[in-house]
């Protein structure tokens, strides 16, 4: 899962950070790499390496003047996108979809999540 997810994650992350800083460049490469690497570690459940990866991401974001909530917003987008990809990719393999879904649920439990209030119609 970590292998096939990485290009999806990297594309989404690069696009969001490029928009946030007003263009792509070496600085966007560094923050993109840091964030993608953190997600790879999350998928592999490498808890020991995640702390350092989070620090690297925070440092790269700080150098660009980006607020931490941007990473949290991107994390939610990544999670949504990966859930969508899993359901589409493994629609004929419920066991594989369930395994990937469980990995993503485990990741979601450890993400910072601030639910938005529902609008009342």
C-alpha positions in Angstrom: 0.0 0.0 0.0 2.8 2.4 0.8 4.2 2.0 -2.7 1.1 2.7 -4.7 -0.1 5.5 -2.4 3.1 7.5 -2.5 2.5 9.1 -6.0 -1.1 9.9 -5.1 0.0 11.6 -1.8 3.0 13.4 -3.4 0.9 14.9 -6.2 -1.8 16.1 -3.8 0.7 17.5 -1.3 2.8 19.2 -4.0 -0.2 20.9 -5.5 -1.5 22.2 -2.2 1.9 23.6 -1.0 2.6 25.2 -4.4 -0.7 27.0 -4.2 0.0 28.1 -0.6 3.4 29.5 -1.4 2.5 30.9 -4.8 4.5 28.5 -7.0 6.7 25.4 -7.1 10.4 25.5 -6.3 13.0 23.8 -4.1 11.2 25.0 -1.0 8.0 23.2 -2.1 10.0 20.1 -3.0 11.4 20.0 0.6 8.0 20.4 2.3 6.4 18.0 -0.2 9.0 15.4 0.4 8.7 15.8 4.2 4.9 15.5 4.2 4.9 12.5 1.8 7.5 10.7 3.8 5.5 11.2 7.0 2.5 9.6 5.2 4.6 6.7 4.1 5.7 6.1 7.7 2.0 6.4 8.8 1.0 3.7 6.3 3.9 1.5 7.4 3.0 2.2 11.1 6.6 3.2 11.8 5.9 5.0 15.0 9.5 5.4 15.9 10.3 7.4 12.8 7.2 9.5 12.7 8.2 11.9 15.4 11.4 13.0 13.5 9.3 13.2 10.2 6.8 15.4 11.9 9.6 17.7 13.2 11.1 17.8 9.6 7.7 18.7 8.2 7.2 21.4 10.9 10.6 22.9 10.2 10.1 23.0 6.4 6.7 24.6 6.9 8.1 27.1 9.2 10.8 28.1 6.8 8.1 28.8 4.2 6.0 30.7 6.7 3.1 28.2 6.6 0.8 27.6 9.5 0.5 24.0 11.0 -3.2 23.9 10.2 -2.4 23.7 6.5 -0.8 20.3 7.1 -3.8 19.2 9.0 -6.1 20.3 6.2 -3.9 18.5 3.7 -3.9 15.3 5.9 -7.7 15.3 5.8 -7.7 15.6 2.0 -5.1 12.8 1.7 -7.2 10.6 3.9 -10.4 11.3 1.8 -8.5 10.7 -1.4 -7.0 7.4 -0.3 -10.3 6.1 1.0 -11.8 6.9 -2.4 -8.9 5.2 -4.2 -9.2 2.1 -2.0 -12.9 1.7 -2.7 -12.4 2.2 -6.5 -9.2 0.1 -6.8 -10.4 -2.9 -4.7 -14.1 -2.9 -5.4 -13.7 -6.6 -6.6 -11.5 -7.6 -3.7 -13.4 -6.9 -0.5 -10.7 -8.4 1.7 -8.0 -6.2 0.2 -10.3 -3.1 0.5 -10.9 -4.0 4.2 -7.2 -4.3 5.0 -6.4 -1.0 3.3 -9.4 0.6 5.0 -8.3 -0.6 8.4 -4.8 0.9 7.8 -6.5 4.3 6.9 -8.8 4.1 9.9 -5.8 3.5 12.2 -4.1 6.6 10.6 -7.2 8.7 11.0 -7.4 8.0 14.7 -4.0 9.6 15.2 -4.5 12.6 13.0 -5.4 16.0 14.4 -9.1 16.5 13.4 -11.3 19.5 14.1 -14.7 18.7 12.8 -16.6 21.6 11.3 -20.1 22.4 12.7 -22.8 21.2 10.4 -24.9 23.9 8.8 -28.5 23.6 9.8 -30.9 24.0 6.9 
